[in-house]
Amino acid sequence: MIIAVFSIVIIFAMFFRIPLDKSNISVAVFFDDNNRILFYTGKEDITQDVQLIIPFEEVKISEEEFLKKVSGKYVGNLEFYGNTDFIKRFYEKTHYNKIIKVHYVKPKELQRYNSFSLFKRLWRAVVERSVEVIILPDSDISLDAFEKFSNFFQISNQIPKPDDTDWNNKIFSILLGIYVSLQMPVAIFSFLLLNKSWLFVSIVSIIGTIACYFSSKNNFTRIANFFILGALTNFSLYSFAYLNDLETYRGVKLSLIILPAIVVLKTLVSPRIERKSEKFTINKRQLALFVVIFLSAGAYVILRSGNYGYVTEFEEKFRLVLENIFIIRPRIKELILIPVLLLSSDFKNKYVSEVFAFLGTFALVSIFNSFCHIKTPIFVTFYREIITIIVGTVMYSIVVIIKNLVNVWTGKV
């Protein structure tokens, strides 16, 4: 009942949210020799021609002094290579409202790309992270990629305005608190922190990952529960600072690891685990293996969270294949772990079932984590997660069919 009611709320809210996200998608492309762009370390002169100032490396001046120097010009929040800490401090102290997201391809990176793969990088920067300005080195590959890119996007000659919204996220913060409290009543005390919005949302949503897991009747309702939890969290944080990457969801590492840790703890200390039980016996070797799996999986998920994790060449090519098939790439972790989660209830061996259930928790927190990237347009996140869940469920169904066929052929049924 709770899932049904809040699903209707989410669907209704989407009719208002999608137009806002679509209106924020606007992009300009410049080459790095354009005199309107300045990579700034604090030493360079800011001329009249400069329209976009991008703090780069370590800026040697104070935020207040920087405010005087920018004098109404756009400030670029450069992803991956920029001085994001300085930008965030600058915004926190001044609330300067002409900060935009910038993506830069360094000249030395071009050797990794052909024109198509570079085009896909630019595509992802706009579709998945909603950047306003792309800066390219002047080269034949860049020109070819730009031509492909311009076939899909209406490219502005002027620097676009920052993403903005008049969304009432306070209402959705309250709905998030209600949703979690209905499944874990102790979460009602979190409303004491409602005036501290970011803290309230972080605490309630992290508690929500525990509540949504243990209050669900089966793994399918768990997936639905985490989807709704993620959507409500996203709606609760939708604001200028989060849209422009000046604020991020706080507690992301904790939200990824606390549920798997609790599931492991519950498995190891549960009264059901008795050495004399025929249903579930666990020896020291199995316990050691369980701990190794927990530590390895937890470390992998934490290291790979965010946008800065190392990606192998093989994985990059596999991502490109998935992107070409589905337009927006499903999340690989979830494609693997959703079938694992669903299979966990099919094993008769309790130990194997518990291991699969534990690994499956990473699929659930990954679904939730997808919605914590507020700068990604919500229709992109919805499409990606729905496609990932559908494909993961189909993979699970194929495994079950194969297993049943094998059992029939071997006479085990």
N, C-alpha and C positions, 0 to 999 in steps of 0.2 A: 504494500500500500504506500509506504514512504517513497519507495523508488518510483512508483507510478505518478504520484502527485508531483514530486520534484522534477521528474522528466518533463511533465507538461509545463512547469515553470521555466525550465531551461529552453524548451522549444519556443515558447512565447517570447522569452527574452532575446532569442536569436534574431527575431524579426526586426528588433531595434538595433542590435549590436552589429550585424553584418553591414548595413549601410554606412555606419561610422568607420568601420575598418576599411571598406572599399574607398571611402572618401580620403583616407589617409595614405593610399598607395599612389605615390607620385615620385618620379625619379629624374635626376639630371645626371649626365655623364660628361666628365671632363678628362682631358689628357693632362699628364702631370707637368707639362710645360706651360699651362694656362696661367696667365698673370692674375687671374681672379682668385686663385688658390694659393694659400701660404701655409706651409708646414712650419710651425712656430715652436721655438725652444726658449724664447725670451730675449734672444739676441738680435733677431731680425727686425728691420724697419717695416712698419705696416703702412703701405702707401695707399693713396686714394683708390687705386685700381682694385685693391684686394677686397673681395666680398665674403670670402670664407676663410676663417683662421682655424687651423687644426693644431692644437697642442700636441707636440710630438717629443718623445723621449722625456727628459727631465726638465720641466719648466722652472726657471730660476727666479721667477717673480711671484709676489703674493697674489692671492685671488682678487683682492681689492684693486691692486695696481693693474691687473689684467683687465678688470672691468673697465677701467678708464681708457685702456688702449683699444679695446674692441669697439667702443663707441657706436653701438647700434648695428655692427656687422654680425653675420652669422658665425657661430662657433661650431666646429665639427667634433663630434664624439666618434673618434676613429676606432672601429672594432679591431681586435687582435693586436694592432701595432701602436695604438695611440696611448696617451697618458690619461687613462680613464679615471684613475684616482684623483688627479688634479681637476678633471672636468666635474666629477661628483662633488668634490669640496667646493668648487667654484659655484655650482648650482645651489648647494646647501646654504652657502653664505649670502648669495646674491639673488637667487631665484630668477636668474636671467632666462628669458623665455624664447631666445632665438638659437637654441642648441639643436642640431640635427645629427642624424646618424650617417656615418661615412664609411664606405668600404674602399680599400686601396689594394691594388695589385702591384706588388713591387716588381721592378724590372727583372731581378734575378729569379723570380718565380716563374717567369714565362717558359723556361725550359721544361717545366713539368707538364705543360699544356699544349694541346692543339686548339684550333679555333672553336671546335665544338665543346670540348671539355671546359674551356675558359668561358664560353657562353653559358654553360650550365652552372658554373660558379656564380656568374653575375645573376642568373635566374634565381638561384637559391638566396642570394643576398637580398633581393627584393621580395620574393614570394614568402620566404620563411622568416626573414628578419626585418623586412619593411624599411630598408635603408633609403635615405633620400638622395644621397650623392654617391656616385661611383667614380673613382679616379683610376685611369689606366695609363700605363707607359705607352708612348707612341711607337707602335710597331705594326707589322703586317698582320700578325696574329690578333693583336688587339683590334685592329680595324675590321677584320673578318668577324670576330666575335661580336663587336659592336653592331655590325650590320645585321647579324642574326638576332641579336637582342632587340634591336629597334623594330623588328617585325612583330614582336609580341607586346611591347610596351610603348606607350606614348611618351616619348622622352621630352622633357622640358628644357628650354634654353636658359631658363632662370632657375636659381636655387629654390627648391620647394620650401614651403613653410614646415615647421616641425609638426609632428603628429599631435593632435589635441582632441579633447572630447569634453562633453558636458554630461557624461554618464554618471548616474547616481550610484556609486559603488557602496555607499553606506547601507542601502537597502539589502544589497546582496551579502554584505558582511553579516547582517542580522540573520538572513536566510541560511547562510553557511553555519552560523552558530546553532540555529534551530535544527538544521539537518543532522549535525553531529550529535547534539544533545538528545535527540529522539532515539539515537542508537547507543549512546553512552551518556546517561543522565549527569554524570559528574562533570561533563564538559560545560554545563550551565554556568559554572563559576567563572568560566573564561569571559563572560559578559562584563565582569568587573574591569576588564582591560579594553572595553570597546572604544574608548576615547583615544587609545594608542593603537591606531588602525593596523599598522604593519605587524605589531606584536600580537594583537588579537587574531589576525588572520593566520599568522604562522603557527601559533599555539593550537588554535582550533583545528586547523587543517592537519597538523601532525597527529594530534589526538584522533582526528578523523580517520587516518590511515589504519589505526588500531581498531577503532569502532566499526568501520566498514568491513573489516576482515572478519571479526569474530561475531558480528551480528547477522552476517549473511548465511542463508540456508545452504547454498551450494556455490561452486566456483563460477557459474554463469552469473548469479546475482552479485557475486563479489566484483566481477568485471564491471557490471552496470553501476554498482555502488561507487567504485573508484572513478569511473567516468564522470558521474554527477559531482562527486567531491571535487575533482579537478576543475570542472566547469564553474562551479560556484566560487572556488578560490580565484580563478581567473577573473570572473566578473567583479569580485570584491576588491581587486587590485588595479582595475582598469582606470588609469589616470595619466596625466601628462608625464610625470616622472618615470613611471614604469614603461610607458609607450616609447619613450626616448632613451631608454637604457640608463637613466640617471639613478634609478632604484631597481633593485632586483628582489625577488622573493627571498626572504631571510630564512635560514635553516634548511636549505636544500639538501645538504649532506645528511643531516639528521633525519629528514623526511624519507630519505632513501634507505636508511639502515636500521631505523628503530623497529619497524615491523618485522623484518627478517630476524633481528636479534631476539625479539620477544617470542617469535614462533620457535626459534631454536631453544630458548630457555624453557618454554612451555613443554616442548618435546622431551627435554632432558629431566625435568623435575616433576612432570605430570604423574599423578597417582596411578595412571594406567601403565606406566613403565615399571613393571615388576619382573624380576628375573625368573620367577616361577610361572609367569603367565605364558600360556600357549599362543596367545594372540600377538604379543609383541615382546620379544626378548632382545636385549641390546648388550653386546659384549664390548670389551675395551677396544678391540680393533674397529668395530663399527662406530663407537663413540669418537675415536681419533679421526676416522674418515669424515664423520659428520662435521667435526670442528675444522678440519682442513678445508672442506667444501665451503663452510660458512665464511672463513677468513679469506679464501681465494675469491669467492663470488662477491663478498662485500668490498674487498679492495678494488676489484675490477670495476664495479659499478660506481664507486666513489671517484676513481681516477678518470673514468670515462664520462662522468657527468659534466655538463656545461659545454661550451663551444671550443675548448682548448685541448681536448684529448688527442693524443697521437693516433693517426689513422694510417694503416699500412696501405701500400699500393694496391694489393689484392682487394682489400675492403673498399677502397675508393672506387675501383672498377665495378665491384659488385653493387655498391650503392648506385652507381650510374645506370647499371642494368635495371635495377628496381625502379629508379626514377623514370627511365624511358618507358617502362611498362605501365606504371601507375600515375605518372605525371608528377606526383608528390611522393617522395620515398617513404614507405612504411619504416617504422623503427625496427632495426634488425634484432635488438635484444628481445623485443616483444614477439617478433615472428618466431623466435626460437622458444621463448619461455611461456608463451600462452598455451601452446600444446602441452608443454611440461606440466603446467598448472592443471589443465583439464584432465590429463592422464593420471594425476596423483590420486584421484578417487577410483581408478580402475584396477589398482593393484591389490592383490590379496595379501602380499607380503607387507606387513605394517611398516617395517623399516624403510623399504623402498618407497612406499607411499609417503612417509614423512619427509624423506629427502626430496622427492619431487614437489611436495607441497611447499617446502621451504624455498626451493629454487623458484617456484611459481610466484612467490611473494614479490620477487624482483620485477616480474612482469606487471604486477598491480601498481607498485610504487612508480614504475616507469610511465604507466598510463597517467597517473596523477602528475608526475613531473613534467610531462609534455605540456600541460595546461599552465605551468608556472612560468612559461616564456611569454610574457604579456605582449611583447612587441610583435610576436607572430600573429597575423590576422586570425581571428577565431575560426573562420570557415576553413582555413588551411589546417589548423589543429584538429577540428572536427573530422574533416575528410581523412586526414592521415590516420587518426586513431580508429575511425570506423573501418577503413580499409585494412588496417593492421589486425584488428580483432576478427574481421571476417576471414582473412587469409589464414590467420592462426587457428581459427576454429575449423576451417576446411582441412588444414594440415592435420589437426587432431583427428578429424573424422576419417581421413585416409589411413592414418595409423591404426585406428580402431578396426576399420574394415579389413585391413591386411592381417591384423592380429586374429580376428575372428575367422578369416579364411584359413590361416595357418592352423588354428585349433581344429577346424573341420577336417582339413587334410590329414592332420596327425591323429585324429580320433579322440581329441581331448574334450570334445563337446558331446 
